[in-house]
Amino acid sequence: MGAVVCALIAALLFAVAAVAQQHAAAAVPEDESLMGSLVRNPRWWAGIVGDAGGYAMQVVALALGAVLLVQPILVSMLIFALPLSARLNRRRITPRTWATAIALAAALACFLIVGDPTEGNTNAPLRDWIPPLAALLGVLAVAAAVGIKTADPTRRALLFGTVGGSLFGLAAALTAYVTDLFDGGLGHVLGSWQTWALVGSGLIGLYLQQRAFQSGPLVASLPAVTIAEPLAAAFVGITVLDERLRTGGAGLVVIAVAVAVMCATTVQLSRAQADA
């Protein structure tokens, strides 16, 4: 229960951060320095503060529960972002959008209750990390390279958003591992490759997220970021940390439907927020 509460608080803070950063990054022309413009924008710094608070609560949640439990809950940031974005843009939320938000909340609750994810092995050795990590980073490297070369703004925003969101998901899985290292002291934390991989994936993910917001329409970048993060985290949680769902048979069918609904409603809510 503690992990769920902390994850919901993190989602709220991430929602505040996302609304602030989207408005700041989207206002930077393509021919101007992205980070140079953002660091002079107070609204962007407010988003960074929100991200820091959200990440702190995410760390606590991951210390209390599995990656497969925490990361899907963070998708609820879209529900929190709806009224925030509507108020900022002085726009009314349509009944259809509210219905989509309710469907997302119901699918998320179904996933958590029926799936009941287990905590995995946060002490996985390096040999368990190498194959999944190589596969994930290889795919992301290709996606980033295509995004750099493409001239289509929508496609570029989609690819950068996917890579940035996936790196956030990797950072979340690494966080679940690194939090346990503190039992051995600060030296143990600083001497672990997972710590520096966490820092690197987080910083690169943040940069690519801002590039995605700047490069093209938010209707392409925001759904990509939001969906890629929990999917990448779940991939690492299952393949490396050995996390599992406590269900089978008909329960797996219910989970599959719930995940499909979560993905569809996430795309719709992301587009609704981007249209605002």
C-alpha positions as CSV (number, residue, x, y, z in Angstrom):
1,M,0.0,0.0,0.0
2,G,2.9,2.4,0.8
3,A,4.4,1.9,-2.7
4,V,1.0,2.7,-4.3
5,V,0.6,5.9,-2.3
6,C,4.1,7.1,-3.0
7,A,3.7,6.3,-6.7
8,L,0.5,8.3,-6.9
9,I,2.2,11.3,-5.2
10,A,5.1,10.9,-7.7
11,A,2.6,10.9,-10.6
12,L,1.0,14.1,-9.3
13,L,4.4,15.9,-9.1
14,F,5.4,14.5,-12.6
15,A,2.2,15.9,-14.0
16,V,3.0,19.4,-12.7
17,A,6.5,19.1,-14.1
18,A,5.3,17.8,-17.5
19,V,2.8,20.6,-18.0
20,A,5.4,23.3,-17.2
21,Q,8.1,21.7,-19.3
22,Q,5.9,21.2,-22.3
23,H,5.0,24.8,-22.5
24,A,8.6,25.9,-22.0
25,A,10.2,23.6,-24.5
26,A,7.5,24.0,-27.2
27,A,8.1,27.8,-27.1
28,V,11.8,27.4,-28.2
29,P,12.2,27.8,-31.9
30,E,13.9,25.0,-33.7
31,D,16.9,27.2,-34.8
32,E,17.7,28.3,-31.2
33,S,19.7,26.5,-28.5
34,L,17.3,24.3,-26.6
35,M,19.0,24.0,-23.3
36,G,20.3,27.6,-23.5
37,S,16.8,28.9,-23.8
38,L,15.3,26.6,-21.2
39,V,17.7,27.4,-18.4
40,R,16.5,31.1,-18.7
41,N,12.9,30.1,-18.4
42,P,11.4,30.1,-14.8
43,R,8.6,27.8,-15.8
44,W,11.1,25.2,-17.0
45,W,12.9,25.3,-13.7
46,A,9.6,24.9,-11.9
47,G,9.1,21.7,-13.9
48,I,12.6,20.5,-12.9
49,V,11.7,21.0,-9.2
50,G,8.5,19.0,-9.8
51,D,10.5,16.3,-11.5
52,A,13.0,16.2,-8.6
53,G,10.1,15.8,-6.1
54,G,8.4,13.2,-8.3
55,Y,11.6,11.2,-8.6
56,A,12.2,11.3,-4.9
57,M,8.8,9.8,-4.3
58,Q,9.4,7.3,-7.1
59,V,12.6,6.1,-5.4
60,V,10.6,5.6,-2.2
61,A,7.9,3.7,-4.1
62,L,10.5,1.5,-5.8
63,A,12.1,0.7,-2.5
64,L,8.7,-0.5,-1.2
65,G,7.4,-2.3,-4.3
66,A,8.2,-3.8,-7.6
67,V,9.0,-2.0,-10.9
68,L,5.9,-3.7,-12.4
69,L,3.8,-2.2,-9.6
70,V,5.2,1.3,-9.5
71,Q,5.8,2.2,-13.2
72,P,2.2,1.6,-14.5
73,I,0.9,3.8,-11.7
74,L,3.0,6.7,-12.9
75,V,0.9,6.7,-16.1
76,S,-1.8,8.3,-13.9
77,M,0.1,11.5,-14.2
78,L,-2.0,12.1,-17.4
79,I,-5.1,12.1,-15.2
80,F,-3.6,14.7,-12.9
81,A,-2.3,16.8,-15.8
82,L,-5.7,17.1,-17.3
83,P,-7.1,19.8,-14.9
84,L,-3.7,21.5,-14.6
85,S,-3.3,21.9,-18.4
86,A,-6.9,22.9,-18.8
87,R,-6.6,25.6,-16.2
88,L,-3.3,26.9,-17.6
89,N,-4.8,27.1,-21.1
90,R,-8.2,28.2,-20.0
91,R,-9.9,25.3,-21.7
92,R,-12.8,23.1,-20.7
93,I,-12.3,19.3,-20.4
94,T,-14.7,17.5,-22.5
95,P,-16.9,14.6,-21.2
96,R,-15.2,12.3,-23.7
97,T,-11.8,13.2,-22.2
98,W,-13.1,12.6,-18.7
99,A,-14.5,9.2,-19.8
100,T,-11.1,8.3,-21.2
101,A,-9.4,9.3,-17.9
102,I,-11.8,7.1,-16.0
103,A,-11.2,4.2,-18.4
104,L,-7.4,4.6,-17.8
105,A,-7.9,4.6,-14.0
106,A,-10.1,1.5,-14.2
107,A,-7.6,-0.4,-16.4
108,L,-4.8,0.5,-14.1
109,A,-6.7,-0.7,-11.1
110,C,-7.5,-3.9,-12.9
111,F,-3.8,-4.5,-13.8
112,L,-2.7,-3.9,-10.2
113,I,-5.4,-6.0,-8.5
114,V,-5.5,-8.9,-10.9
115,G,-1.8,-8.9,-11.7
116,D,-0.5,-8.3,-8.2
117,P,3.1,-8.0,-9.3
118,T,5.8,-9.6,-7.2
119,E,9.1,-8.0,-6.1
120,G,12.1,-9.4,-8.0
121,N,15.8,-10.0,-7.5
122,T,17.3,-6.5,-7.1
123,N,20.8,-8.2,-6.7
124,A,20.9,-9.5,-10.2
125,P,24.5,-10.1,-11.4
126,L,26.1,-8.3,-14.3
127,R,25.7,-11.4,-16.6
128,D,21.9,-11.1,-16.2
129,W,22.0,-7.4,-17.2
130,I,24.1,-7.6,-20.4
131,P,21.8,-9.3,-22.9
132,P,18.6,-7.3,-22.2
133,L,20.5,-4.1,-21.8
134,A,22.4,-4.6,-25.0
135,A,19.1,-5.4,-26.9
136,L,17.3,-2.3,-25.4
137,L,20.2,0.1,-26.0
138,G,20.8,-1.2,-29.5
139,V,17.1,-0.5,-30.5
140,L,17.2,2.9,-28.9
141,A,20.5,3.8,-30.6
142,V,18.9,3.0,-34.0
143,A,15.8,5.0,-33.2
144,A,17.8,8.0,-32.1
145,A,19.9,7.9,-35.2
146,V,16.9,7.7,-37.5
147,G,15.3,10.6,-35.5
148,I,18.4,12.8,-36.0
149,K,18.4,12.2,-39.8
150,T,14.7,12.4,-40.5
151,A,13.3,15.7,-41.8
152,D,9.7,14.9,-40.7
153,P,9.0,16.8,-37.5
154,T,6.3,14.4,-36.3
155,R,8.4,11.4,-36.9
156,R,11.4,13.0,-35.2
157,A,9.3,14.0,-32.1
158,L,7.9,10.4,-32.0
159,L,11.3,8.8,-32.1
160,F,13.0,11.2,-29.7
161,G,10.0,10.8,-27.3
162,T,10.2,7.0,-27.5
163,V,14.0,6.9,-26.8
164,G,13.7,9.5,-24.0
165,G,10.8,7.7,-22.4
166,S,12.6,4.3,-22.7
167,L,15.7,5.7,-21.0
168,F,13.5,7.0,-18.1
169,G,12.1,3.4,-17.8
170,L,15.6,2.0,-17.7
171,A,16.5,4.6,-15.1
172,A,13.5,3.5,-13.0
173,A,14.6,-0.2,-13.1
174,L,18.1,0.8,-12.2
175,T,16.8,2.9,-9.3
176,A,15.1,-0.2,-7.9
177,Y,18.6,-1.8,-7.9
178,V,20.6,1.2,-6.6
179,T,18.4,1.9,-3.6
180,D,19.5,-1.5,-2.1
181,L,23.1,-0.5,-2.5
182,F,22.8,2.1,0.2
183,D,22.8,-0.7,2.8
184,G,26.6,-1.1,2.0
185,G,27.3,2.6,2.4
186,L,27.9,5.5,0.0
187,G,31.2,4.1,-1.3
188,H,29.4,0.9,-2.4
189,V,26.8,3.1,-4.3
190,L,29.4,5.2,-6.0
191,G,31.5,2.2,-7.0
192,S,28.6,0.4,-8.8
193,W,28.2,0.7,-12.5
194,Q,24.4,0.7,-12.1
195,T,24.6,4.1,-10.3
196,W,26.4,5.7,-13.2
197,A,24.2,4.0,-15.8
198,L,21.2,5.4,-13.8
199,V,22.7,9.0,-13.9
200,G,23.5,8.7,-17.6
201,S,20.2,7.3,-18.7
202,G,18.3,9.9,-16.7
203,L,20.3,12.9,-18.1
204,I,20.2,11.7,-21.7
205,G,16.5,10.8,-21.3
206,L,15.8,14.3,-20.0
207,Y,17.6,15.9,-22.9
208,L,15.9,13.8,-25.6
209,Q,12.5,14.4,-23.9
210,Q,13.0,18.2,-24.3
211,R,14.3,17.7,-27.9
212,A,11.1,15.7,-28.6
213,F,8.9,18.5,-27.2
214,Q,10.8,21.1,-29.3
215,S,11.2,19.1,-32.5
216,G,7.6,18.4,-33.4
217,P,3.9,18.3,-32.3
218,L,3.2,17.2,-28.8
219,V,0.5,14.8,-30.1
220,A,3.5,12.7,-31.3
221,S,6.1,13.2,-28.5
222,L,3.9,13.0,-25.4
223,P,2.2,9.6,-26.0
224,A,5.6,8.2,-27.0
225,V,7.3,9.4,-23.8
226,T,4.4,8.3,-21.6
227,I,4.0,4.8,-23.0
228,A,7.7,3.9,-23.6
229,E,8.7,4.5,-20.0
230,P,6.6,1.8,-18.3
231,L,7.1,-0.6,-21.2
232,A,10.9,-0.3,-21.0
233,A,10.8,-0.5,-17.2
234,A,8.6,-3.6,-17.4
235,F,11.0,-5.2,-19.9
236,V,14.0,-4.8,-17.6
237,G,11.9,-5.8,-14.5
238,I,10.9,-9.1,-16.1
239,T,14.1,-10.0,-18.0
240,V,16.7,-8.8,-15.4
241,L,15.0,-8.4,-12.0
242,D,12.8,-11.5,-12.4
243,E,9.6,-9.8,-11.5
244,R,6.4,-11.6,-12.2
245,L,2.6,-11.3,-12.2
246,R,0.7,-13.4,-9.6
247,T,-1.9,-14.7,-12.0
248,G,-2.5,-17.2,-14.8
249,G,-5.0,-18.5,-17.3
250,A,-8.0,-16.2,-17.4
251,G,-6.1,-13.6,-15.3
252,L,-3.5,-13.2,-18.0
253,V,-6.3,-12.5,-20.5
254,V,-7.7,-9.8,-18.2
255,I,-4.2,-8.3,-17.8
256,A,-3.7,-8.3,-21.6
257,V,-7.0,-6.4,-22.1
258,A,-6.2,-4.0,-19.2
259,V,-2.7,-3.2,-20.8
260,A,-4.3,-2.6,-24.2
261,V,-6.9,-0.2,-22.7
262,M,-4.1,1.5,-20.8
263,C,-2.1,2.0,-23.9
264,A,-5.1,3.3,-26.0
265,T,-6.3,5.7,-23.3
266,T,-2.8,6.9,-22.6
267,V,-2.4,7.9,-26.3
268,Q,-5.8,9.6,-26.3
269,L,-5.2,11.5,-23.1
270,S,-1.7,12.5,-24.3
271,R,-3.2,13.9,-27.5
272,A,-5.9,15.7,-25.6
273,Q,-3.3,17.4,-23.4
274,A,-1.1,18.2,-26.4
275,D,-4.0,19.7,-28.2
276,A,-4.5,22.0,-25.2
